[in-house]
Amino acid sequence: REQEIDITPWLGVLCNGKDHTFGLEVVGADDAVVNRYWLLSGKIFLWLDKKDAITSGYPPKVIVSKPNYNPHEVAVQNKSLRYDQTISRTLQIKSKVKHAGGKTFESAWSQRFAMRNTGYVLEA
């Protein structure tokens, strides 16, 4: 499934009459560098105002939670290892946007990432 990204919170920055480039990247914990062999795709959503109107707003506030990592492991020395690792984090972007009618509203987009990795290794 493709990611769906609402860029409305960025309208205060995007509606400046300049060209903008969008990109998707895979990043690791704490912005660690990840090899660039990933193929990514996604859909960008943008809500439009009235024709010939310029929407304004404020730069977005970006809130990224710290990763919640649980490395649960049960080991029997030199015999076996059972693991059940989980990690999650959230990303939220929000901003105040003013449309052509003069009304200001809060626009927000969020993403939650969660992963689980389980396994069992036995002495051969």
N, C-alpha and C positions, 0 to 999 in steps of 0.2 A: 504494500500500500504506500502510495506517495504521501510525503509530509504535506500538510496544509499550513501555510504561513500567512497570517493576516498582517500586512504591513501598515495598516491604518494608524497605529500609534506613532509611526515615523513621519506622518504627513507634515508636521511642523518643520521637519528638516528637508523632506523631499520636494515640497512646493516652493522651491527657491529659484525656479527657472533654469536650473542647471541639469546636465545629464547625470544619471546615476547608474551604477553597475551593481547587480546582485550576485551573490555567490553562496554556495553551500560548502561547508567543510566538516570533516570529522575531527573532533578534538578529544584529547584524553583528559583525565583528571588533572586539575590545576593547570589547564591549557597546555598540557604536554604535547609535543610535536608527534603527529601520527603520520605514518607513511602515506603518500599521495596516490595509492593505487585503488582507492575507493571510487565507485561510480554512483553518483547521487542524482536524484531527480526530486522535484517537488512542485507544488502549485502555489502561486502567490495570489492572495486575495486583496483587493483594494476597493473600497466603497467610494464611488464617485459622487461629486456634488452637482449642482446645476451647471448646464452648459455655460462656458465662458466665465465661470466663477473660480476664484483661487481660494482654496482652503488654507487656513493658517493654523498654527498651534505651537506647542512647546516641544523642545527635544524630549525624547522618551526617557523614562527612568527604567533602568534594567536591573532586575533583582535575580540573582542566581544563588540558589541555596548551596551550602556545602554538601558534598556527596555523603550520603548515609550508607556506609559500608559495614557489612557484618561478615567477617571471614570465618564463620563457624567451622571448626575442624575437629575431628576426633581421630587421634593417631594411636596405634599400638606399635611401639618402637620395633623397627625392623620387620614388621608383619603386614600392617595395613594402614590405609589412610582413607577416611571418609570425610567429604567436605560438602558443604551447602553454603555457598557464598551468595549474598544478595547485595545489590547496590541500587540506589535511587537518588534522584535530584530533580529539582524543579527550576524552571526558567519563567520569569514573568516580565513582560514589557508593558508599560502603561504610560499614557500621556493625555493631556487635555487638548482637544481638537476643536477648532471653531469653524463651522461651515458657513456658507454664503448667507444664510438667513440670520446670522449673528448669534445663533445659539451655540454655547460651548458644551461639549460632552466629554466624558472620559472614555477612551478607547483602550482596551487591554487585550493582550494575547498571551497565552501561557502554554507551556509544554511540560509534561512530566515524563521522565525517563526512568524505567525500572528494568532490572535484569537479574536473573537467577542462574547460577551455575552449580550443578551438583555432580558428584562423581565418587567412585570408589576404586582405590588402587590396592591390589593385593600382591604380596610377595610371590614371585614366580618360582 
